[in-house]
């Protein structure tokens, strides 16, 4: 009876044992699946197309394969990895946006457990896209010519597609800089002017709205020089004895019908020095001496005028040379010159000026007159002055705000309304310098 009772009580153990056996068998089966390596792609074929390659293959037999992965080198030496869902790409996929060069692509499958198959390596060589071919055709039609302060790009665009011009240039320090804008055009025959780029070397490539690109083409031009300045001691506003000074001074040259630039200067000391510069701004290109009469861009070796007196400086922008010619001055035009106006005082007497202050004639240059004045009024409008010999007014050719200390021309006679505005604040001292030989005058701020 005891044996029968034990057997009856053990009946409930049979289902439990069966359950444990099933769990054990199932776990052992899953462990094998997790470690399984999927089969590699089989029967892989390629078709090179414009800008890419089509890959075809037999559909993987394993049901747990979820991805096909392609790895290949990029044009800049990196690596690109693309993954394709097997549900959407069971027998083919396409790589696109590729340049037309040979490269090897590594293919492998990945199952749902993250295991990858052995690699299948295929060599591809995509065909150049038509868009790139067309951009290169347009690029080959480009011509680049210098215009005043920039370049003009001429091109032929037979299909009238919208094309973007990507431009870089070499600046005065030799650094390549991307031009901040991307001009575009849809003209069949067109021209684009790029201003504010007075440089000689350019790189240009073309692109379209789909970001396809042509190759890069280099261009060299001879910049057209439309303005030139003389910078140094030999000019009117250079350092004169006890007269005032400017750390940086540039006098604009006059462009003649011959294309040359000329400037009449007064060399107030022996071996006066100067340079040519392209502007008064921070972007100025410096032209210094090279050889006997040559000029070199970005050279700071100064030109020398040995003799005192008046000299004409001539700059030839065609062959980039210069010359100087000694000029005998005319007889002094005037013996006495007055500054007249209101709003300033003579520094030596400190009285308000309404009728005029007599200027001092320079002891070496009979055409040069100098006077130190102080701004007296701080109210609006600012003080202004003209010049006179007592009977004839010297009229400035335009109303001048001399806050930038630029020199300006004037004419003799009573016609016109030109006057000079005194810059700065009340109490500041300025030196007025005029040269009647070259009909120019300046205001120079005195040393602090």
Secondary structure, DSSP 8 states (H G I E B T S, - for coil): -HHHHHHHHHHHHHHHHHHHHHHHHHHHHHHHHHT-------S-EEEEEBTEEEEE----S-TTEEEEEEEEE-TTS-EEEEEEETTT-SSEEEE-S--SSEEEEEEEEEETTS-B---EEEEEE-B--HHHHHHHHHHTT-EEEEEBTEEEEEEE-TT---EEEEEEEE-TTS-EEE-S---EE--SEEEEEEES---SEEEEEEE-TT--EEEEEEEE---B----EEEESSSTTS-BTTTB--SS-EEE-EE-TTS-EEEEEEE-STTEEEEEES-SSTT--EEEEETTTEEEET----EEE-SSEEEEEEEETTTTEEEEEEE---S-S-S--EEEEESEEETTT--B-SS-EE-EE-SS-TTEEEEEEEE---SSS--EEEEESSSSEEEESS-EEGGG---EEEEESS-S-B-EE--S-TT-EEEEEEETTTTEEEEEE---
